[in-house]
Amino acid sequence: MTGRTRSWLDIAVPVALVVGTAATRLPRLSEPRAFVFDEIYYAPDAAEMLRRGVERGGVVHPPGGKWLIASGIRIFGFTSFGWRFGALVAGCLVVLLTYLAARQIVPGRLLPALAGGAVALDGVSFTTGRSAHLDVFLALFTTGAITLTLVALKDPTNRRKVRWCQLGAAVSLGLGLTVKWSAAFLILAVVLAFIWLQARQPVEPGYGKRLFATVLVFSVLPIGVYLAVYTPWIVNADKTFIHIEDCKNHNDCSLSIVNRYRQFIEDQNRIWEFQKTSLQDNNSNADLSWKWVNQTHPSTLFRKTCIPELNQAPSDLGDNICAGAAPGDVAEIVTVSNPVVWFTAMAAGLVLLWRVVFRRDRIAFFLLAFGLYQWFPWAINPRHSYTFYIAPLIPPLALWVAAALAQKPFRKLAPVFAVLTLAAFVFYYPIWSGTPMSPDQIRAREYWRAY
């Protein structure tokens, strides 16, 4: 293959992945023209942040993801398309980053394209990439950190590249923290990778300082990024829920630096209390996180039975989800993974584990760590959780598949995986996109009910 051909493919393949992802997710993006699940919180919060600089009420997550939702609202207005547009863009970027990450661990472009395609055609990635929830933005930044770490691992002797990748990964993790605190789960795995890179360097003057600097970068920089995203909150402290409550209930209306700092700490404590006390034990959409392994209890973001009476509503007031549907058809949006992608990834994880134990494959170790560090903290927690929380897990799992298929005994399975993944996407598309179908057709696609 000539250099010119390689250069052309380096552009064409990732562009095709991004365009293909957008092409599957753009249709019916604005439907339903109503809030889907937690959009009822995040979309209005994002609109308020555009108008006032802060959310109106008390919050349970940092503002980073809501600012990204607000970007779509700024462009397209407070419409269902507008508040979902940011998620669409983020989801396409997650696919691109997965491809770039896979380029660091397997040769050629076919398996990296397969990894990116697996993310594009996965149900959890698809649904979170079309709704105004925070998890797709978290996936964007965690996948960015993983990609930069793998770039450094691929060329460990290039200290300049390693240093810039280290800084970029720290910034990306900091941005992840501004979306959800669960981004912290990945920090340890990334820090381990960069400490290992430093440990491989010859022992020379300043060796200990470099190790300390690595730990310091991943301690200080994410916190600095996190605080920077709160700048609008600090500037508009007089409009925050906590300040208004203090002013009304405690006659404490001061906007001094000390008071702003105290109220910021109160805001962070509120987030912490939510993380500790939020229980979904009686929520039919949540279940114990260890059950993610077999996808037995996915979260239904939206479900509606189409009845003739719905057509009596004016077109500008209806949610339009049942347009063209037959009476009795059901439209639902379920955050369940593509079974081909998910269960192949589970098997691929065992292949990587074998390589870690018997081949001491360090790349396989870090690939496992990037996924498991984002899973075990949930799995060992007795709280019930929603399945869309696994959105950041899908890119590492796709990397597991690419790494396993790159092994000689499994290379011939790559085309089979590609065909089955695409076929499963076409089959399950209706329950990911909210396309109305008959109850029997819907039940045929609810594969988790067979367990």
VEXVOMAR-143395 format. One record per residue (C-alpha): residue number from 1; residue in one letter; x, y, z. Coordinates in pm, 1 decimal. Layout:
BEGIN
[r NUM,"A",[X,Y,Z]]
...
//
This chain:
BEGIN
[r 1,"M",[0.0,0.0,0.0]]
[r 2,"T",[144.6,336.0,-102.5]]
[r 3,"G",[191.7,629.1,131.6]]
[r 4,"R",[-70.8,827.3,-58.6]]
[r 5,"T",[-327.6,549.1,-16.1]]
[r 6,"R",[-249.7,520.3,352.9]]
[r 7,"S",[-289.1,895.6,394.4]]
[r 8,"W",[-625.3,887.7,218.4]]
[r 9,"L",[-750.5,600.1,432.2]]
[r 10,"D",[-637.5,775.5,750.3]]
[r 11,"I",[-897.2,1040.3,669.2]]
[r 12,"A",[-1164.2,835.7,492.6]]
[r 13,"V",[-1212.1,561.9,753.6]]
[r 14,"P",[-1274.2,784.4,1057.5]]
[r 15,"V",[-1488.7,1022.7,851.1]]
[r 16,"A",[-1698.2,728.6,731.6]]
[r 17,"L",[-1743.8,611.1,1090.7]]
[r 18,"V",[-1857.6,953.1,1210.3]]
[r 19,"V",[-2088.1,1012.3,912.7]]
[r 20,"G",[-2230.6,661.9,942.1]]
[r 21,"T",[-2296.1,709.0,1313.6]]
[r 22,"A",[-2470.5,1041.4,1252.8]]
[r 23,"A",[-2675.5,888.9,971.1]]
[r 24,"T",[-2817.2,620.8,1201.2]]
[r 25,"R",[-2888.5,857.1,1489.9]]
[r 26,"L",[-3025.9,1167.3,1318.4]]
[r 27,"P",[-3356.7,1015.9,1195.1]]
[r 28,"R",[-3634.4,1069.8,1450.8]]
[r 29,"L",[-3390.2,1250.1,1681.6]]
[r 30,"S",[-3660.5,1500.4,1775.7]]
[r 31,"E",[-3912.0,1227.7,1855.5]]
[r 32,"P",[-4071.4,1202.0,2095.5]]
[r 33,"R",[-4123.6,1574.3,2122.1]]
[r 34,"A",[-4129.5,1537.3,2496.7]]
[r 35,"F",[-3884.5,1480.2,2780.9]]
[r 36,"V",[-3743.8,1128.0,2784.4]]
[r 37,"F",[-3668.0,1001.3,3135.8]]
[r 38,"D",[-3414.7,1233.9,3308.7]]
[r 39,"E",[-3429.8,1484.4,3024.4]]
[r 40,"I",[-3699.5,1639.4,3238.5]]
[r 41,"Y",[-3421.8,1758.6,3472.3]]
[r 42,"Y",[-3122.9,1815.4,3245.8]]
[r 43,"A",[-3283.8,1995.1,2952.0]]
[r 44,"P",[-3457.1,2264.9,3162.6]]
[r 45,"D",[-3141.4,2300.6,3373.7]]
[r 46,"A",[-2936.7,2355.7,3056.9]]
[r 47,"A",[-3181.4,2617.7,2933.3]]
[r 48,"E",[-3170.2,2796.3,3268.5]]
[r 49,"M",[-2790.3,2797.0,3259.9]]
[r 50,"L",[-2799.7,2972.2,2923.1]]
[r 51,"R",[-3038.5,3232.3,3061.8]]
[r 52,"R",[-2909.4,3280.0,3416.1]]
[r 53,"G",[-2565.7,3115.9,3428.3]]
[r 54,"V",[-2679.9,2857.8,3685.7]]
[r 55,"E",[-2952.2,2596.5,3726.9]]
[r 56,"R",[-3275.0,2708.4,3889.1]]
[r 57,"G",[-3311.5,2444.4,4159.1]]
[r 58,"G",[-3091.7,2225.4,4372.3]]
[r 59,"V",[-2857.7,2006.9,4169.1]]
[r 60,"V",[-2717.8,1656.9,4210.3]]
[r 61,"H",[-2448.5,1660.0,3940.3]]
[r 62,"P",[-2180.8,1912.2,3836.1]]
[r 63,"P",[-2261.8,2150.3,3547.5]]
[r 64,"G",[-2025.0,2028.9,3273.8]]
[r 65,"G",[-2264.3,1793.5,3095.2]]
[r 66,"K",[-2550.7,2040.9,3120.0]]
[r 67,"W",[-2338.3,2308.4,2953.3]]
[r 68,"L",[-2286.5,2068.2,2662.8]]
[r 69,"I",[-2661.3,2006.7,2641.9]]
[r 70,"A",[-2702.1,2384.9,2646.3]]
[r 71,"S",[-2480.2,2417.4,2339.3]]
[r 72,"G",[-2742.9,2241.5,2128.7]]
[r 73,"I",[-3020.6,2451.7,2279.1]]
[r 74,"R",[-2823.8,2766.7,2194.5]]
[r 75,"I",[-2807.5,2661.4,1827.6]]
[r 76,"F",[-3149.8,2502.5,1771.1]]
[r 77,"G",[-3360.6,2644.3,2052.6]]
[r 78,"F",[-3541.1,2477.4,2339.0]]
[r 79,"T",[-3676.7,2192.9,2130.3]]
[r 80,"S",[-3635.1,1818.6,2155.5]]
[r 81,"F",[-3388.0,1834.9,1866.0]]
[r 82,"G",[-3199.5,2118.6,2032.5]]
[r 83,"W",[-3156.4,1957.4,2372.1]]
[r 84,"R",[-3050.9,1624.6,2213.0]]
[r 85,"F",[-2808.9,1766.9,1956.7]]
[r 86,"G",[-2515.7,1789.9,2199.1]]
[r 87,"A",[-2555.5,1420.8,2282.8]]
[r 88,"L",[-2558.1,1336.0,1911.7]]
[r 89,"V",[-2227.2,1516.5,1854.2]]
[r 90,"A",[-2070.9,1364.5,2166.1]]
[r 91,"G",[-2179.6,1015.0,2060.6]]
[r 92,"C",[-2018.3,1056.0,1718.6]]
[r 93,"L",[-1695.8,1173.1,1884.6]]
[r 94,"V",[-1697.8,870.0,2115.4]]
[r 95,"V",[-1703.1,645.8,1806.0]]
[r 96,"L",[-1413.8,841.3,1654.6]]
[r 97,"L",[-1208.3,822.3,1973.9]]
[r 98,"T",[-1270.7,448.1,2000.4]]
[r 99,"Y",[-1133.1,405.0,1649.2]]
[r 100,"L",[-826.8,615.2,1731.8]]
[r 101,"A",[-773.7,420.0,2054.4]]
[r 102,"A",[-794.1,88.9,1869.9]]
[r 103,"R",[-535.9,213.4,1618.2]]
[r 104,"Q",[-288.6,217.7,1906.7]]
[r 105,"I",[-333.9,-147.7,2002.1]]
[r 106,"V",[-401.7,-341.6,1678.9]]
[r 107,"P",[-245.0,-313.2,1332.2]]
[r 108,"G",[-423.9,-179.4,1026.9]]
[r 109,"R",[-758.6,-3.5,1007.7]]
[r 110,"L",[-1012.8,-284.2,975.4]]
[r 111,"L",[-1016.4,-393.8,1340.2]]
[r 112,"P",[-1008.3,-32.9,1467.1]]
[r 113,"A",[-1299.9,43.6,1234.0]]
[r 114,"L",[-1474.3,-263.8,1373.1]]
[r 115,"A",[-1422.9,-131.7,1727.4]]
[r 116,"G",[-1563.3,207.1,1633.8]]
[r 117,"G",[-1851.3,40.9,1451.7]]
[r 118,"A",[-1929.1,-173.6,1755.6]]
[r 119,"V",[-1975.3,143.0,1961.6]]
[r 120,"A",[-2182.3,307.4,1688.1]]
[r 121,"L",[-2412.1,3.2,1663.5]]
[r 122,"D",[-2446.3,-65.2,2034.8]]
[r 123,"G",[-2782.5,-2.9,2196.8]]
[r 124,"V",[-2657.7,175.4,2509.0]]
[r 125,"S",[-2432.3,404.2,2305.8]]
[r 126,"F",[-2712.8,461.8,2056.2]]
[r 127,"T",[-2979.2,556.7,2309.8]]
[r 128,"T",[-2754.7,773.2,2527.8]]
[r 129,"G",[-2619.8,937.2,2211.1]]
[r 130,"R",[-2971.3,1052.0,2120.6]]
[r 131,"S",[-3102.8,1182.5,2450.7]]
[r 132,"A",[-3018.2,1469.8,2681.9]]
[r 133,"H",[-2862.1,1257.5,2954.9]]
[r 134,"L",[-2518.0,1309.2,3103.2]]
[r 135,"D",[-2370.1,965.6,3042.0]]
[r 136,"V",[-2271.8,1016.3,2677.6]]
[r 137,"F",[-2065.3,1320.7,2778.8]]
[r 138,"L",[-1900.1,1119.2,3052.7]]
[r 139,"A",[-1822.1,852.3,2792.2]]
[r 140,"L",[-1669.9,1118.7,2567.7]]
[r 141,"F",[-1419.0,1235.0,2827.6]]
[r 142,"T",[-1332.0,893.5,2971.2]]
[r 143,"T",[-1275.4,757.9,2620.2]]
[r 144,"G",[-1059.0,1060.7,2546.5]]
[r 145,"A",[-844.4,982.5,2850.4]]
[r 146,"I",[-816.4,616.0,2747.9]]
[r 147,"T",[-717.3,711.2,2393.0]]
[r 148,"L",[-442.7,946.8,2508.7]]
[r 149,"T",[-312.7,685.4,2751.0]]
[r 150,"L",[-292.6,425.6,2475.4]]
[r 151,"V",[-110.8,674.3,2249.5]]
[r 152,"A",[150.5,711.6,2523.7]]
[r 153,"L",[173.2,335.6,2580.3]]
[r 154,"K",[233.8,279.2,2210.4]]
[r 155,"D",[539.1,507.1,2203.4]]
[r 156,"P",[680.3,500.8,2558.6]]
[r 157,"T",[1028.3,621.9,2460.9]]
[r 158,"N",[896.9,951.7,2324.3]]
[r 159,"R",[900.7,1147.1,2648.6]]
[r 160,"R",[758.3,1460.5,2491.9]]
[r 161,"K",[458.7,1271.4,2353.8]]
[r 162,"V",[410.3,1087.6,2682.2]]
[r 163,"R",[415.7,1415.9,2872.7]]
[r 164,"W",[155.1,1578.3,2647.1]]
[r 165,"C",[-63.5,1269.0,2656.9]]
[r 166,"Q",[-39.5,1270.6,3035.1]]
[r 167,"L",[-153.4,1631.9,3051.8]]
[r 168,"G",[-432.0,1568.4,2800.8]]
[r 169,"A",[-556.1,1262.2,2987.8]]
[r 170,"A",[-561.9,1457.4,3314.8]]
[r 171,"V",[-760.2,1740.0,3153.7]]
[r 172,"S",[-1000.5,1491.3,2996.4]]
[r 173,"L",[-1059.7,1322.0,3331.2]]
[r 174,"G",[-1114.2,1661.0,3489.5]]
[r 175,"L",[-1378.7,1736.7,3227.4]]
[r 176,"G",[-1531.6,1397.9,3302.6]]
[r 177,"L",[-1558.1,1495.3,3669.2]]
[r 178,"T",[-1750.6,1808.1,3567.7]]
[r 179,"V",[-2013.6,1577.2,3417.4]]
[r 180,"K",[-2033.1,1307.0,3685.5]]
[r 181,"W",[-1811.2,1222.2,3978.2]]
[r 182,"S",[-1796.8,860.6,3861.1]]
[r 183,"A",[-1523.1,972.0,3617.3]]
[r 184,"A",[-1294.5,937.4,3920.4]]
[r 185,"F",[-1319.9,557.8,3888.1]]
[r 186,"L",[-1094.9,568.1,3581.6]]
[r 187,"I",[-827.2,793.6,3728.8]]
[r 188,"L",[-647.3,515.1,3913.2]]
[r 189,"A",[-618.9,297.1,3600.8]]
[r 190,"V",[-478.8,586.9,3397.0]]
[r 191,"V",[-237.1,685.9,3674.4]]
[r 192,"L",[-112.4,325.7,3692.4]]
[r 193,"A",[-45.1,330.7,3318.8]]
[r 194,"F",[161.9,648.9,3334.8]]
[r 195,"I",[349.7,535.8,3646.4]]
[r 196,"W",[436.2,215.7,3460.2]]
[r 197,"L",[561.6,426.8,3170.0]]
[r 198,"Q",[783.0,623.3,3407.0]]
[r 199,"A",[904.9,304.3,3572.3]]
[r 200,"R",[1025.4,175.8,3236.0]]
[r 201,"Q",[1257.8,473.0,3194.2]]
[r 202,"P",[1621.6,434.2,3301.9]]
[r 203,"V",[1689.8,533.8,3661.3]]
[r 204,"E",[1862.4,870.2,3638.3]]
[r 205,"P",[1866.2,1201.3,3826.5]]
[r 206,"G",[1511.9,1333.2,3867.7]]
[r 207,"Y",[1352.3,987.5,3838.3]]
[r 208,"G",[1167.8,1017.3,4169.9]]
[r 209,"K",[1052.8,1368.3,4085.0]]
[r 210,"R",[900.8,1247.9,3758.4]]
[r 211,"L",[704.1,979.0,3941.2]]
[r 212,"F",[582.3,1234.6,4192.4]]
[r 213,"A",[494.8,1476.9,3910.9]]
[r 214,"T",[284.6,1208.2,3743.9]]
[r 215,"V",[79.2,1157.2,4058.1]]
[r 216,"L",[58.3,1533.2,4110.8]]
[r 217,"V",[-67.4,1597.5,3756.8]]
[r 218,"F",[-355.8,1355.0,3803.4]]
[r 219,"S",[-434.3,1502.1,4144.1]]
[r 220,"V",[-416.2,1873.3,4075.2]]
[r 221,"L",[-507.6,1917.7,3709.7]]
[r 222,"P",[-847.8,1738.9,3718.8]]
[r 223,"I",[-941.6,1942.4,4025.8]]
[r 224,"G",[-831.9,2262.3,3853.4]]
[r 225,"V",[-1043.2,2182.0,3546.8]]
[r 226,"Y",[-1336.0,2093.5,3770.7]]
[r 227,"L",[-1318.9,2425.5,3954.9]]
[r 228,"A",[-1277.6,2620.7,3630.8]]
[r 229,"V",[-1607.6,2486.3,3497.2]]
[r 230,"Y",[-1774.4,2626.7,3807.7]]
[r 231,"T",[-1671.3,2982.9,3716.9]]
[r 232,"P",[-2023.7,3076.9,3595.5]]
[r 233,"W",[-2161.4,2937.3,3921.8]]
[r 234,"I",[-1927.7,3155.7,4127.4]]
[r 235,"V",[-1997.6,3464.6,3914.2]]
[r 236,"N",[-2374.4,3413.2,3936.7]]
[r 237,"A",[-2376.5,3299.7,4299.0]]
[r 238,"D",[-2666.3,3532.2,4378.5]]
[r 239,"K",[-2890.0,3324.9,4147.8]]
[r 240,"T",[-2799.0,2985.4,4284.0]]
[r 241,"F",[-3050.2,2772.6,4469.2]]
[r 242,"I",[-2834.3,2761.0,4780.7]]
[r 243,"H",[-2786.8,3139.1,4798.3]]
[r 244,"I",[-3159.3,3206.0,4747.4]]
[r 245,"E",[-3247.0,2954.6,5018.5]]
[r 246,"D",[-2991.1,3102.5,5260.7]]
[r 247,"C",[-3113.6,3451.9,5189.5]]
[r 248,"K",[-3477.8,3358.4,5236.8]]
[r 249,"N",[-3453.6,3121.0,5531.8]]
[r 250,"H",[-3148.5,3246.7,5719.6]]
[r 251,"N",[-3140.3,3612.3,5616.4]]
[r 252,"D",[-2787.8,3552.3,5486.1]]
[r 253,"C",[-2769.5,3744.6,5157.9]]
[r 254,"S",[-2400.2,3828.4,5161.6]]
[r 255,"L",[-2206.6,3779.6,4835.8]]
[r 256,"S",[-1864.2,3805.3,4991.7]]
[r 257,"I",[-1587.0,3574.5,4874.9]]
[r 258,"V",[-1612.1,3382.8,5201.9]]
[r 259,"N",[-1985.4,3334.7,5161.8]]
[r 260,"R",[-1954.6,3228.4,4799.4]]
[r 261,"Y",[-1693.2,2973.9,4902.6]]
[r 262,"R",[-1914.7,2844.2,5184.3]]
[r 263,"Q",[-2214.2,2810.3,4953.1]]
[r 264,"F",[-2001.0,2634.7,4692.7]]
[r 265,"I",[-1899.4,2381.3,4958.5]]
[r 266,"E",[-2266.7,2340.4,5049.3]]
[r 267,"D",[-2342.4,2274.2,4683.4]]
[r 268,"Q",[-2072.1,2006.4,4667.6]]
[r 269,"N",[-2203.3,1851.3,4989.6]]
[r 270,"R",[-2545.6,1833.9,4830.2]]
[r 271,"I",[-2398.2,1635.7,4538.8]]
[r 272,"W",[-2213.8,1410.0,4783.2]]
[r 273,"E",[-2528.6,1344.7,4986.2]]
[r 274,"F",[-2711.6,1250.2,4667.6]]
[r 275,"Q",[-2436.1,1006.3,4573.9]]
[r 276,"K",[-2458.8,845.2,4919.0]]
[r 277,"T",[-2833.5,837.4,4971.0]]
[r 278,"S",[-2987.2,802.5,4624.8]]
[r 279,"L",[-3149.3,460.4,4630.0]]
[r 280,"Q",[-3352.5,313.9,4344.6]]
[r 281,"D",[-3447.0,-10.7,4517.6]]
[r 282,"N",[-3815.1,27.2,4428.2]]
[r 283,"N",[-3753.3,166.8,4080.7]]
[r 284,"S",[-3853.8,-77.8,3808.0]]
[r 285,"N",[-3593.0,74.3,3575.7]]
[r 286,"A",[-3299.5,4.4,3810.6]]
[r 287,"D",[-3132.0,-307.2,3941.0]]
[r 288,"L",[-2814.0,-425.1,4109.4]]
[r 289,"S",[-2514.2,-328.8,3897.6]]
[r 290,"W",[-2351.3,-671.9,3890.5]]
[r 291,"K",[-2645.1,-779.6,3675.4]]
[r 292,"W",[-2508.7,-562.3,3396.7]]
[r 293,"V",[-2297.7,-865.4,3306.3]]
[r 294,"N",[-2595.1,-1041.1,3147.3]]
[r 295,"Q",[-2814.5,-737.0,3070.3]]
[r 296,"T",[-3111.6,-883.2,3257.4]]
[r 297,"H",[-3271.0,-557.1,3367.8]]
[r 298,"P",[-3230.8,-269.8,3119.4]]
[r 299,"S",[-3381.1,72.2,3182.7]]
[r 300,"T",[-3680.4,177.2,2975.0]]
[r 301,"L",[-3646.0,548.1,2903.5]]
[r 302,"F",[-3977.3,580.9,2722.7]]
[r 303,"R",[-4279.0,362.7,2649.4]]
[r 304,"K",[-4612.4,452.1,2499.3]]
[r 305,"T",[-4903.2,258.5,2353.8]]
[r 306,"C",[-5047.1,426.3,2046.0]]
[r 307,"I",[-5425.3,471.2,2062.9]]
[r 308,"P",[-5653.6,652.4,1815.2]]
[r 309,"E",[-5743.1,922.5,2068.3]]
[r 310,"L",[-5385.5,1051.0,2054.4]]
[r 311,"N",[-5444.3,1166.8,1696.9]]
[r 312,"Q",[-5705.1,1413.9,1821.3]]
[r 313,"A",[-5436.2,1634.2,1976.4]]
[r 314,"P",[-5316.4,1926.8,1761.1]]
[r 315,"S",[-4991.9,1839.1,1581.1]]
[r 316,"D",[-4801.6,2113.6,1762.2]]
[r 317,"L",[-4901.7,1970.1,2101.1]]
[r 318,"G",[-4844.9,1600.4,2040.9]]
[r 319,"D",[-4515.1,1421.3,2094.1]]
[r 320,"N",[-4536.7,1279.4,1736.6]]
[r 321,"I",[-4398.3,941.6,1844.4]]
[r 322,"C",[-4705.1,755.9,1713.9]]
[r 323,"A",[-4724.9,926.0,1374.4]]
[r 324,"G",[-4815.8,661.5,1117.9]]
[r 325,"A",[-4854.6,389.4,1381.6]]
[r 326,"A",[-5143.3,142.8,1388.3]]
[r 327,"P",[-5375.2,139.5,1691.9]]
[r 328,"G",[-5221.4,-71.6,1966.8]]
[r 329,"D",[-4864.3,-30.4,1844.9]]
[r 330,"V",[-4602.6,31.2,2112.6]]
[r 331,"A",[-4312.1,276.8,2099.7]]
[r 332,"E",[-4033.5,226.6,2350.5]]
[r 333,"I",[-3673.4,333.0,2405.9]]
[r 334,"V",[-3468.8,83.1,2606.7]]
[r 335,"T",[-3105.2,124.6,2710.3]]
[r 336,"V",[-2997.6,-231.1,2646.4]]
[r 337,"S",[-2673.3,-326.8,2476.4]]
[r 338,"N",[-2641.7,-488.5,2135.9]]
[r 339,"P",[-2619.3,-853.4,2248.4]]
[r 340,"V",[-2355.3,-938.0,1987.1]]
[r 341,"V",[-2130.7,-655.4,2105.4]]
[r 342,"W",[-2189.9,-713.1,2474.6]]
[r 343,"F",[-2150.2,-1088.5,2498.1]]
[r 344,"T",[-1860.6,-1096.6,2252.7]]
[r 345,"A",[-1689.4,-840.1,2474.8]]
[r 346,"M",[-1744.2,-1062.7,2778.4]]
[r 347,"A",[-1570.4,-1347.1,2596.9]]
[r 348,"A",[-1296.7,-1112.5,2473.8]]
[r 349,"G",[-1232.7,-1008.7,2833.2]]
[r 350,"L",[-1152.8,-1370.0,2916.8]]
[r 351,"V",[-908.2,-1382.7,2624.2]]
[r 352,"L",[-734.4,-1069.6,2753.5]]
[r 353,"L",[-727.2,-1209.4,3105.6]]
[r 354,"W",[-556.8,-1523.6,2971.7]]
[r 355,"R",[-297.9,-1307.0,2799.4]]
[r 356,"V",[-235.5,-1114.0,3119.6]]
[r 357,"V",[-188.0,-1426.7,3329.4]]
[r 358,"F",[5.6,-1645.4,3086.8]]
[r 359,"R",[169.8,-1396.1,2849.5]]
[r 360,"R",[213.0,-1102.3,3088.1]]
[r 361,"D",[63.7,-880.6,2821.1]]
[r 362,"R",[72.3,-531.6,2972.9]]
[r 363,"I",[-150.4,-373.0,2708.3]]
[r 364,"A",[-412.2,-639.5,2776.1]]
[r 365,"F",[-381.3,-559.8,3147.4]]
[r 366,"F",[-446.0,-190.2,3095.3]]
[r 367,"L",[-733.8,-256.9,2854.7]]
[r 368,"L",[-897.0,-471.2,3122.7]]
[r 369,"A",[-826.8,-204.3,3383.6]]
[r 370,"F",[-989.6,68.6,3172.0]]
[r 371,"G",[-1311.5,-129.0,3169.4]]
[r 372,"L",[-1311.6,-296.0,3508.3]]
[r 373,"Y",[-1220.7,17.4,3702.3]]
[r 374,"Q",[-1539.0,171.5,3563.5]]
[r 375,"W",[-1745.4,-137.3,3649.4]]
[r 376,"F",[-1637.3,-277.3,3985.2]]
[r 377,"P",[-1715.4,37.0,4188.8]]
[r 378,"W",[-2074.5,0.9,4070.3]]
[r 379,"A",[-2084.8,-378.0,4096.1]]
[r 380,"I",[-1974.9,-389.9,4460.0]]
[r 381,"N",[-2222.6,-117.4,4554.9]]
[r 382,"P",[-2550.9,-256.0,4689.5]]
[r 383,"R",[-2742.4,32.7,4532.2]]
[r 384,"H",[-2968.2,-24.3,4233.9]]
[r 385,"S",[-2852.7,157.0,3918.5]]
[r 386,"Y",[-2972.7,236.5,3568.1]]
[r 387,"T",[-2823.5,53.8,3271.5]]
[r 388,"F",[-2743.8,377.8,3089.3]]
[r 389,"Y",[-2468.1,427.0,3348.1]]
[r 390,"I",[-2264.7,177.6,3143.2]]
[r 391,"A",[-2231.0,417.4,2847.2]]
[r 392,"P",[-1862.8,487.8,2936.9]]
[r 393,"L",[-1802.2,111.0,2947.5]]
[r 394,"I",[-1894.1,42.2,2585.1]]
[r 395,"P",[-1576.8,190.1,2423.7]]
[r 396,"P",[-1338.5,-13.4,2646.7]]
[r 397,"L",[-1543.7,-325.0,2573.6]]
[r 398,"A",[-1514.6,-255.5,2200.0]]
[r 399,"L",[-1138.2,-231.3,2248.8]]
[r 400,"W",[-1146.0,-569.4,2422.6]]
[r 401,"V",[-1314.6,-715.6,2114.8]]
[r 402,"A",[-1062.3,-558.6,1874.8]]
[r 403,"A",[-767.0,-680.0,2084.0]]
[r 404,"A",[-906.3,-1034.0,2105.5]]
[r 405,"L",[-987.4,-1053.3,1733.0]]
[r 406,"A",[-631.9,-941.2,1655.9]]
[r 407,"Q",[-505.5,-1269.2,1804.2]]
[r 408,"K",[-427.2,-1531.2,1541.6]]
[r 409,"P",[-682.0,-1797.1,1654.2]]
[r 410,"F",[-968.7,-1544.5,1632.7]]
[r 411,"R",[-889.3,-1331.6,1327.0]]
[r 412,"K",[-1130.5,-1517.1,1100.3]]
[r 413,"L",[-1413.9,-1435.1,1339.8]]
[r 414,"A",[-1391.1,-1060.4,1268.7]]
[r 415,"P",[-1618.0,-1068.5,958.7]]
[r 416,"V",[-1868.5,-1284.9,1147.0]]
[r 417,"F",[-1872.5,-1037.6,1434.0]]
[r 418,"A",[-1921.7,-745.5,1194.0]]
[r 419,"V",[-2214.4,-907.9,1011.8]]
[r 420,"L",[-2388.4,-1022.9,1330.5]]
[r 421,"T",[-2342.4,-682.5,1496.9]]
[r 422,"L",[-2498.8,-504.8,1200.5]]
[r 423,"A",[-2782.6,-757.8,1179.8]]
[r 424,"A",[-2855.0,-720.0,1552.0]]
[r 425,"F",[-2854.0,-340.7,1518.0]]
[r 426,"V",[-3112.5,-355.5,1239.3]]
[r 427,"F",[-3328.4,-597.5,1439.3]]
[r 428,"Y",[-3316.6,-406.7,1768.1]]
[r 429,"Y",[-3324.0,-57.4,1616.8]]
[r 430,"P",[-3698.7,-12.0,1686.4]]
[r 431,"I",[-3659.8,-50.9,2064.3]]
[r 432,"W",[-3363.0,186.7,2066.1]]
[r 433,"S",[-3518.8,458.0,1850.1]]
[r 434,"G",[-3879.5,451.4,1971.0]]
[r 435,"T",[-4015.6,323.9,1638.5]]
[r 436,"P",[-4374.4,199.6,1692.8]]
[r 437,"M",[-4430.5,-172.8,1639.3]]
[r 438,"S",[-4693.4,-425.7,1739.2]]
[r 439,"P",[-4670.4,-562.5,2095.2]]
[r 440,"D",[-4562.5,-903.3,1960.2]]
[r 441,"Q",[-4284.2,-744.5,1753.4]]
[r 442,"I",[-4167.8,-548.6,2055.5]]
[r 443,"R",[-4167.3,-855.9,2280.3]]
[r 444,"A",[-3964.6,-1047.7,2022.0]]
[r 445,"R",[-3690.6,-786.4,2063.3]]
[r 446,"E",[-3687.4,-782.6,2444.1]]
[r 447,"Y",[-3425.4,-1055.3,2462.5]]
[r 448,"W",[-3359.6,-1006.6,2834.9]]
[r 449,"R",[-3706.1,-1146.1,2912.5]]
[r 450,"A",[-3586.2,-1486.7,2797.7]]
[r 451,"Y",[-3358.8,-1523.0,3103.9]]
//
